[in-house]
Amino acid sequence: MPTVNDVLEALEQIAPSRFAFSFDHIGLQIGDPTANVSKIVVSLDPSLAAAQFVRAQGAQMLVCHHPVVWDPLADLRFDSHKGSVLRELLEGGVAFAAAHTNWDCAPGGINDVLAELIGLQDVRAIGSVSDKEPGGHPISRIGSLPNPMEADDFREWLDTRLSTRTLLCAPDGQVIKTVAVCGGAAADEWMHAQGADAFVTGEVPHHVMVEASERGVAIAAAGHYATENPGTMRLADRLAERFEVAKFEPLPGKSGHPL
């Protein structure tokens, strides 16, 4: 039977740890590397619902894009949200691993899937590269739309392609052909767009919207879930080539599905 270590080795091949940024927390965060794993659950978020789903599935490991522990814990109270998630995993003997910025950057990962969904052509990697160790891979992607679009048409295009509701801030009269993308909370990556007409990410602070649009780049906030969940499910497909995998995806319109 496969072990946690076998899953970690597969993750390393798919999303090498050297691609991760130094601020990140990836890899095994909970569990025994030698424990057996007959089934894995893959989820974007380490939510309580995802942890409960793992136990209901009889799985022994949860793999998420987002880490379950980010800041050091001052305590482990089970009446807090984080504590309730950790309690569910620990009581179920569930191992937990994260593939975060390493999967953002990796070929075939979060941002390649995002570019694919938007329909970009001639896609190439651009943007920030891991400062963790040599041999990183750029995190963002840039490519061309099949046809130029006005800003309103581009917003509708994103809404349809990503099943989301997009907030777009664009210069007056902007025609969009070249698009850069970086899923999640990656608003600052717009500065690496290298001549793109538009930049698509998950979340954008107001001041970044203003700056980007005034410097000639339309900037779109299409939602953290919409820009990263498809790539996370692609990771599940990759792992399913070697292991039994179940996907956890909150349904649109239901509790736990952020648009």
Secondary structure, DSSP 4 states (H G I P E B T S, - for coil): --BHHHHHHHHHHHS-GGGS-TT---EEEES-TTSB-S-EEEESS--HHHHHHHHHHT-SEEEESS-S--SPPS---TTSHHHHHHHHHHHTT-EEEE--HHHHHSTTSHHHHHHHHHT-EEEEEES---SSSSS---SEEEEEEEEEEEHHHHHHHHHHHHTS--EEE--TT-EEEEEEE--SS-GGGGGG-TT-SEEEES---HHHHHHHHHTT-EEEE--HHHHHHHHHHHHHHHHTTTS-EEEE-PPTTSTT---
